Amino acid sequence: MKYNFNNKIRELHNSVSDMERQFADSLILNPVENIPFPDSLEPSVSFMHGLYNTDTIRTTEQKFDSKLQFSGRGQITEDIKTIYEMWAKLLGAEALSMRLLSGLHAHIVLFMGISEIGDKVLYLPEKAGGHTSGRAILERLGLNIMEIPYDTTKHRVDKEKCLDVIKTFEPDFIFVDRSEGLVYEDFTWLGQSCDCCKIFDASQYLTNIICKDYNNPFDMGFDLIISTLHKNLPGPQRALICSKHDDEIWRRLRSKISCYVSNMHFYTIYSAGFMLDHMEELNELSRNMLQNAVLLEQELIKEGIPMISRNTTELEPPTHHCWIKTESRQKAFDLYTTLERIGLLANYRLLPYDIGYGLRLGLSGATRSGLRPTDIPHLAHLISNAYKHDYTPSLKAEAVDFIHTIKQRNSYNG
């Protein structure tokens, strides 16, 4: 049978064009998406896209003894080594790999590489802001897991209860995988609590960490950092794992990473290298996204929108997240839908700490698009109108004009 897909392919092209127009009229207000720097996208449309490569430099003898080699890749391997070294220096790590393709991929490869069936893992549950898939991954790998205790009133980890659990449970690993949170918690006490391996997921904080607006997890006592490069950070869709020390745990993990990840899509590793040419813009982005988040919360409260307030301290600064707590699940979904229709792209979400359904907003992507602190009152007004009055064509027109104004004078494009 002969197949003709011409019509379907045309529909796909039209769909991409439609989405491009839609996103030109939209502002990203969720915490898991961002806008890469233009030069970071170049490798993905280059000759590199379909190639394989290793990130291990080998001698002629090692190449001869290996099971598989690709020719013409020596310079690529050298370049990847350089990119690893730059990122390791930025994060204060002795060892680093970017073979990982996403955050969950990093989670899986990490625990497959360093744990054994039955090992004890103290982890951050979804109800305390942990990743939705964290528990499922750990259970599937046959690990003995225990939840990190949390305080539903303070919206933080419960320090005293956690220390008690560490004494009785005696974990082999502590895994802080914070996907949701209004403050960047100071976990120094946790880093000093025991001698087990401690792992921190920095996906929602990476820009702020490398720009030194947040404490480095290594300085809080963590041994390993994993992170995506495309959430809080406006980089390529990829993840990294790095280690404070080039020690036995790292060497065990390093040997397994190459086993579990064959085609590492190395063109996006070049993207991760190119974006370090934008440190000045990243420093500005880091400061502004945090300021924008605090101001948006304050302005929405002034507008009468029910917000979950953050309680920051000098050691626990704000994140770029904001949480709107609606009176019902239906109201949360209606607000999410109205905001989508006017071009403000948020997350409809079951919020942690038993808060219930609401909206999760993130300011990194919007700030990357050009949102400034002076724009926040207008943004809050748009969200308030969507909350109180639902969709109207005039609200849509006002929102699109606001979005176009922001993007046209974007100062972060480099």
PABAZA-175678 format. One record per residue (C-alpha): residue in three letters; x, y, z. Coordinates in steps of 0.001 Angstrom, whole numbers. Layout:
PABAZA-175678
- rest/xx/yy/zz
- ALA/X/Y/Z
...
END
This chain:
PABAZA-175678
- rest/xx/yy/zz
- MET/0/0/0
- LYS/1268/3439/-936
- TYR/849/6182/1630
- ASN/510/9880/849
- PHE/1107/12105/3875
- ASN/1298/15419/1994
- ASN/-1862/16861/3509
- LYS/-888/15816/7036
- ILE/2580/17289/6620
- ARG/1112/20582/5398
- GLU/-1132/20585/8455
- LEU/1924/20122/10672
- HIS/3715/23047/9005
- ASN/611/25179/9454
- SER/368/24099/13093
- VAL/3938/25207/13770
- SER/3267/28571/12109
- ASP/91/29019/14152
- MET/1914/28228/17393
- GLU/4684/30644/16497
- ARG/2130/33418/16074
- GLN/414/32407/19312
- PHE/3647/32512/21297
- ALA/4529/35905/19835
- ASP/1344/37117/21556
- SER/2076/35235/24811
- LEU/4143/35663/27953
- ILE/5578/32630/29754
- LEU/4451/32764/33384
- ASN/5218/29209/34455
- PRO/8448/28177/36197
- VAL/9522/25333/33904
- GLU/9952/27086/30547
- ASN/12289/29776/29323
- ILE/13641/31630/26286
- PRO/17150/30545/25181
- PHE/19657/33088/23932
- PRO/19626/33112/20106
- ASP/23240/31986/19719
- SER/22530/29040/22019
- LEU/20135/27696/19379
- GLU/22673/27711/16550
- PRO/24228/24260/17190
- SER/20805/22558/17032
- VAL/20411/23496/13347
- SER/24033/22843/12397
- PHE/25804/19792/10961
- MET/26188/18506/14551
- HIS/22534/17590/14947
- GLY/22728/14011/13705
- LEU/26171/13070/15022
- TYR/27292/10810/17846
- ASN/30223/11537/20118
- THR/31793/10717/23459
- ASP/32808/13132/26167
- THR/35877/11055/27066
- ILE/39271/11935/25611
- ARG/41093/8714/24708
- THR/44647/7902/23721
- THR/45344/6018/20498
- GLU/45789/2833/22508
- GLN/42480/3356/24320
- LYS/40706/3954/21022
- PHE/42213/726/19659
- ASP/41040/-1220/22719
- SER/37515/255/22691
- LYS/34483/-1499/21208
- LEU/33351/1490/19152
- GLN/34888/4690/17789
- PHE/33576/7483/15565
- SER/36098/9238/13332
- GLY/36514/12969/12901
- ARG/35352/13876/16435
- GLY/38605/14714/18237
- GLN/37988/18468/18331
- ILE/34402/17966/19493
- THR/35596/15911/22455
- GLU/38157/18581/23348
- ASP/35465/21269/23143
- ILE/33120/19306/25419
- LYS/35943/18982/27943
- THR/36407/22772/27845
- ILE/32670/23362/28361
- TYR/32636/20934/31307
- GLU/35585/22740/32857
- MET/33906/26152/32540
- TRP/30679/24939/34115
- ALA/32525/23047/36848
- LYS/34430/26204/37755
- LEU/31199/28206/37795
- LEU/29562/25714/40175
- GLY/32615/25007/42328
- ALA/32682/21350/41262
- GLU/35657/19056/40764
- ALA/33767/16861/38289
- LEU/30804/17356/35943
- SER/28863/15652/33164
- MET/26259/16975/30734
- ARG/25397/13683/29073
- LEU/21929/13811/30659
- LEU/19012/14800/28439
- SER/16518/16081/31047
- GLY/15976/16469/34773
- LEU/14089/13192/35254
- HIS/16657/11449/33075
- ALA/19311/12768/35476
- HIS/17329/11463/38478
- ILE/17060/7983/36989
- VAL/20685/7744/35828
- LEU/21963/9161/39121
- PHE/20282/6581/41351
- MET/20880/3741/38905
- GLY/24550/4675/39038
- ILE/25209/5162/42763
- SER/22623/3105/44654
- GLU/21925/-549/45299
- ILE/18537/-2216/45783
- GLY/17472/-1683/49385
- ASP/19555/1453/49999
- LYS/17824/4022/52198
- VAL/16836/7355/50635
- LEU/15387/10287/52575
- TYR/13615/12335/49904
- LEU/11458/15447/49548
- PRO/7845/14381/48854
- GLU/5564/16055/46334
- LYS/3467/17512/49166
- ALA/6544/19450/50305
- GLY/7401/20694/46810
- GLY/9294/17658/45553
- HIS/9027/16531/41944
- THR/5860/14651/41012
- SER/7871/11645/39758
- GLY/10460/11460/42538
- ARG/8770/8786/44646
- ALA/7870/6610/41648
- ILE/11460/6573/40381
- LEU/12953/5667/43756
- GLU/10394/2924/44377
- ARG/10866/1452/40906
- LEU/14612/1178/41550
- GLY/13925/-882/44666
- LEU/15096/1719/47179
- ASN/13911/1966/50772
- ILE/12445/5472/50958
- MET/11324/7822/53708
- GLU/9757/11272/53325
- ILE/11531/14383/54615
- PRO/9118/15856/57235
- TYR/7608/19227/56367
- ASP/5645/22032/58017
- THR/2346/22870/56288
- THR/2062/26242/58052
- LYS/5573/27547/57388
- HIS/5784/25930/53925
- ARG/9231/24593/54692
- VAL/11020/21420/55698
- ASP/10530/20689/59413
- LYS/14116/20874/60659
- GLU/13698/19262/64074
- LYS/11563/16366/62839
- CYS/13924/15832/59922
- LEU/16944/15558/62230
- ASP/15069/13003/64334
- VAL/14238/10949/61225
- ILE/17890/11028/60111
- LYS/18940/9544/63463
- THR/16425/6707/63345
- PHE/16305/6013/59595
- GLU/20080/6359/58998
- PRO/19791/7116/55255
- ASP/22406/6257/52652
- PHE/21237/9226/50567
- ILE/19353/12472/51177
- PHE/17649/13853/48064
- VAL/16319/17432/48072
- ASP/14404/17729/44808
- ARG/12547/21015/45266
- SER/10308/21785/42279
- GLU/7952/24058/44227
- GLY/8826/26686/46788
- LEU/8459/30356/47606
- VAL/11804/30681/49405
- TYR/15269/29236/48799
- GLU/15704/27296/52021
- ASP/18986/27297/53904
- PHE/19865/23603/54209
- THR/23242/24066/55893
- TRP/21926/22193/58930
- LEU/20977/19281/56673
- GLY/24403/19219/55066
- GLN/25947/18894/58522
- SER/23449/16324/59807
- CYS/25179/13077/58821
- ASP/27863/11558/56600
- CYS/25574/10101/53927
- CYS/25594/11293/50299
- LYS/23441/14417/49892
- ILE/21986/15432/46526
- PHE/20391/18758/45547
- ASP/18293/19445/42455
- ALA/18955/23044/41358
- SER/16636/23137/38325
- GLN/14479/25938/39764
- TYR/17473/27899/41100
- LEU/20404/27487/38713
- THR/20564/31051/37343
- ASN/20466/32468/40872
- ILE/23147/30036/42073
- ILE/25676/30693/39303
- CYS/25042/34452/39648
- LYS/25665/34136/43414
- ASP/22285/35483/44479
- TYR/21799/32139/46278
- ASN/24124/30054/48393
- ASN/25796/27269/46456
- PRO/24418/23865/47558
- PHE/28008/22639/47907
- ASP/28548/25339/50538
- MET/25496/23981/52383
- GLY/27086/20534/52567
- PHE/25620/18767/49531
- ASP/27852/16340/47628
- LEU/26115/16241/44251
- ILE/24099/18801/42281
- ILE/21786/17892/39429
- SER/19934/20437/37315
- THR/18166/21057/34065
- LEU/19455/23946/31956
- HIS/16112/25120/30551
- LYS/13844/26017/33496
- ASN/15135/28744/35788
- LEU/18104/29068/33411
- PRO/17381/30121/29786
- GLY/19510/27369/28281
- PRO/19112/24275/26099
- GLN/16935/21319/27036
- ARG/19559/19277/28839
- ALA/20671/18391/32368
- LEU/23923/18228/34293
- ILE/25274/16302/37248
- CYS/28279/17616/39112
- SER/30204/16578/42205
- LYS/31928/18670/44807
- HIS/34757/16125/44845
- ASP/36198/13779/42245
- ASP/35732/10913/44699
- GLU/34703/7260/44712
- ILE/30977/8037/44398
- TRP/31620/10263/41383
- ARG/33863/7739/39672
- ARG/31224/5036/40167
- LEU/28552/7344/38769
- ARG/30750/8521/35890
- SER/31344/4967/34724
- LYS/27601/4301/34686
- ILE/26545/7519/32940
- SER/28306/6524/29718
- CYS/26619/3112/29952
- TYR/23116/4523/30400
- VAL/23451/7400/27909
- SER/24738/6552/24435
- ASN/23613/9380/22131
- MET/24030/12432/24327
- HIS/22863/14980/21699
- PHE/26107/16877/22151
- TYR/25081/19878/20053
- THR/23168/21218/23058
- ILE/26341/20927/25149
- TYR/27808/23543/22789
- SER/24666/25594/23496
- ALA/25417/25347/27219
- GLY/28912/26634/26506
- PHE/27796/29523/24301
- MET/25369/30829/26906
- LEU/28226/31529/29314
- ASP/29072/34444/27026
- HIS/25944/36074/28510
- MET/26917/36229/32182
- GLU/26202/39965/32368
- GLU/22668/39405/31086
- LEU/22245/36405/33394
- ASN/23259/38469/36421
- GLU/20618/41053/35521
- LEU/18063/38317/34848
- SER/18754/36690/38219
- ARG/18206/39888/40190
- ASN/15159/40996/38214
- MET/13290/37672/38251
- LEU/13427/37613/42059
- GLN/12435/41249/42365
- ASN/9616/40723/39870
- ALA/8269/37752/41837
- VAL/8166/39650/45134
- LEU/6565/42696/43503
- LEU/3965/40596/41666
- GLU/2912/38915/44905
- GLN/2586/42322/46589
- GLU/648/43867/43708
- LEU/-1744/40916/43416
- ILE/-2464/41165/47136
- LYS/-3265/44857/46617
- GLU/-5637/43816/43821
- GLY/-7440/41526/46257
- ILE/-6190/38264/44734
- PRO/-5720/35443/47311
- MET/-1985/34707/47466
- ILE/144/32343/49514
- SER/2612/34743/51123
- ARG/6302/33952/51358
- ASN/8204/34567/54572
- THR/11751/35332/53552
- THR/14801/35872/55749
- GLU/18329/37058/55055
- LEU/19406/33417/54718
- GLU/16266/32326/52841
- PRO/15631/34715/49922
- PRO/12595/34583/47605
- THR/12326/32302/44592
- HIS/10845/33384/41266
- HIS/7607/31510/42080
- CYS/4222/32945/43101
- TRP/1182/30925/44207
- ILE/-2419/32021/43710
- LYS/-4807/30117/45990
- THR/-8347/30154/44626
- GLU/-11495/29274/46570
- SER/-12086/26148/44487
- ARG/-10484/23839/41968
- GLN/-12955/25032/39334
- LYS/-12011/28670/39945
- ALA/-8332/27781/39565
- PHE/-8998/26083/36240
- ASP/-11212/28932/35021
- LEU/-8512/31493/35847
- TYR/-5850/29358/34164
- THR/-8039/29110/31038
- THR/-8789/32835/30933
- LEU/-5134/33744/31340
- GLU/-4242/31356/28516
- ARG/-6840/32982/26247
- ILE/-5354/36451/26808
- GLY/-1762/35228/26357
- LEU/-518/34769/29951
- LEU/731/31177/30193
- ALA/617/29911/33791
- ASN/384/26508/35524
- TYR/-2874/25076/36854
- ARG/-1531/23107/39781
- LEU/-2210/21120/42927
- LEU/-69/23234/45226
- PRO/2091/21635/47947
- TYR/1669/21699/51735
- ASP/-2016/20688/51489
- ILE/-2887/24122/50084
- GLY/-5151/22715/47383
- TYR/-5563/23720/43751
- GLY/-4396/27066/42482
- LEU/-2022/28642/39984
- ARG/1744/28417/40021
- LEU/3458/31390/38421
- GLY/7159/31672/37613
- LEU/8913/34888/36640
- SER/12129/33655/35007
- GLY/10719/33175/31496
- ALA/8715/36402/31616
- THR/11739/38331/32881
- ARG/13836/36769/30127
- SER/11244/38086/27660
- GLY/11799/41614/28946
- LEU/9473/42005/31947
- ARG/10806/44723/34248
- PRO/9845/45644/37821
- THR/8069/48734/36490
- ASP/5774/46455/34435
- ILE/4523/44498/37429
- PRO/1553/46715/38410
- HIS/146/46411/34879
- LEU/692/42627/34841
- ALA/-1043/42306/38218
- HIS/-3947/44388/36890
- LEU/-4355/42045/33919
- ILE/-4319/38943/36163
- SER/-6781/40615/38537
- ASN/-9201/41412/35708
- ALA/-8980/37816/34497
- TYR/-9692/36611/38044
- LYS/-12642/38947/38671
- HIS/-14243/39322/35247
- ASP/-13184/36353/33104
- TYR/-12384/36757/29392
- THR/-13313/39778/27285
- PRO/-11967/40804/23862
- SER/-10827/44124/25310
- LEU/-8829/42342/28036
- LYS/-7200/40179/25357
- ALA/-6287/43272/23303
- GLU/-4830/45015/26361
- ALA/-2782/41938/27319
- VAL/-1377/41441/23805
- ASP/-391/45112/23587
- PHE/1321/44790/26984
- ILE/3181/41649/25878
- HIS/4323/43210/22589
- THR/5624/46276/24414
- ILE/7689/44101/26745
- LYS/9171/41966/23997
- GLN/9986/44860/21688
- ARG/12294/46502/24227
- ASN/13704/43246/25584
- SER/17168/43952/27040
- TYR/18174/40301/27482
- ASN/18545/39103/23909
- GLY/22287/39724/23873
END
